[in-house]
Amino acid sequence: MRRQRRPSELLLVPMIDIFTVLVTFLLMTAVFSRTVILELKLGSNDPSLTPPPPGLKLEVIVRKDLLQVADRESGPLRTLPNKPDGYDLVGLSDYLQFVKSRYPDKTEATILVEPDTPYDALVQVMDHTRVIEINAGLSTVQAELFPDISIGDAPAAPPLAANLAGARP
């Protein structure tokens, strides 16, 4: 004699328990990244804007083989040739600290880049222009250098010999 089979019931309670544990585990082990948003000021071609007051107009020019800190009015202030591992970001940061000590109220800087500059290099130069990290005991403190950054295209590069001769330490 054959038994008649009853339709089996689906037990959802164990499945709900498994999903609850799984969701809890995933939420506890998830890494929440901190996203930093920078406000950039793009240059304007509007001639009706009044020019800023006289003083330093800081520019950081990023070229394939060097970084150059310049004043828009007077020209190059410091030229930093690349090191074997890339741009001299430590030298840039040190010189910008010197500039900040002479112009403590200055917050604007313009970064001028060549067309084929890698994005990572631009971000690193922006970070070293905006802030400096100072070790204070067991923690690291960030101090402001030139946080108001504008980005533009670098002018055509003069020959390297003329470029280095025009730089002042």
N, C-alpha and C positions, 0 to 999 in steps of 0.2 A: 504494500500500500504506500502510495506516495503522499508525502506531506505537501501541503500547499504552502508555498513561500509567501510570506508577507513582504511587502516592499520594505526595504531597510530604511531606517531613519538616519538622517545625517545629523551627527552630533557637532554642533557649532561651538559649544563652550570650550573645548580644548583648543580649537583653532583660534578663537578670540584670545585665549590666554597666551598662546604662542606669539600672536601679533602684538599684544600688549608688552610682553617682555622684549620682543625685537625692537619695537619703537622706542621703548625706554633705553635700551642699550645703545641704539643709534644716536639718540639725542644726547646721551651722556658722553659718548666718544667723539662726537662731531667737533670739528675745529671751526670756530667762528672767527673768520678773518676780519681784520679792521681795514676798512677802505678809507683812504685819505683822498680828499678832493681838493685840488688846488684851483684857486680862482686866478685865471690869467687875464691880463689886459692886453688886448691886441691893439697895435698902433692904428691911428686914424689918419686919413688923408684930408680931413676937414680943416681948411685954412682958417675958419672962424674961431678955432680953439686958441686960447691964449697960451703962449709958451710958458714953461715953468720958470721960476726965478733963476737968476744966474747961479752957477755953482757946478758941482760935479754932476756929470751925466754919465753914470757908470755903464759900461758895456763889457760883456764877456763874449769874446768871439771864439767859436769852436770850429777849428779846422781839422783836417785829417791828421796832420802831424804836430799840432800844437794847440795850446789854449792861450788866449791873449786877453789881458785886462786892459781896457782903454777908457779914455774920457772922450766923449763924442766931439768936444770942442778942441782939445789939445792933442789928441792922438794916443798912441800906445803908452801905457804905464808900465806894464810888465808882460814879458813873453815867457811862457812855460812850455818848452819842448816836451814831447812825449817821452815817457820812461819806457823801458823794455816791456813792461806789462800793461801799458796803455797810457791814458791821460794822467797828468800830474795833479790829481785832485787834492792831495795833501798840500802841495805848494799853492794851489788856487785858494784853498781854505785859509791858509796862513796869510797870504797876501790880502785877501778880503777882510780878514780880522784887522790887519794894519790899516786898511782903508776905512773900516768902520770906526776905528779909534780916532781917526782924523775928522770923520764926518759922522758923529753919533746920531744925528737926527735924520740922516739919509736912509730911506727905506726902499727906493726904487732901483732896479737894475734891469738892463735889457740883455737878453741872451741872443746872439746872432749866430746862426748855424749854417753850414754849407749844406747843399741839397742832399748829399749822400751820407749824412751823419746818422749813425745808428740811433734808434730810439732810446736804447738803454743808456748810451753815452749822454744824450740830452737830459734824461731824467737824473742821472748822477750829477751832472753839472748843475742842474736846477736845485737839487738837494743841498749840494755844497755851497751854493750861492745863498739859499734861503736861511739855513741854520748851521750852527756848529755844535757838535756833541762834545761835552766836557765831562770827563770822569770825575765824579764827586764821591769818593769813598767806594761803596759797593754799588752805587747807582750811576746812571748816565743822565746828565741834564742837558737839555737843548737850549742854546742861546740864539737869539734872533740876529741875523746879519742883514740881508736885504730881501725881505719877504714879498715885496710887491714886484713880481717878475713879468716882463713883457718878452715876447719872442718874435724874432724877425729873421730875415735872410741876411747872411754874412756878405759883406762887400767882396769884390774880386780880390784875390790874394796878391799882394805885391811879391816880388822875388824874395826868397828867404833871406839873403844877405842884407837887403835893405830893411827887411822886417826886423831882424835882430839888431841892426845898427840903430834903428829908431826907438828901440825899447829902453826905458829907464828902469833901473832896479828899485 
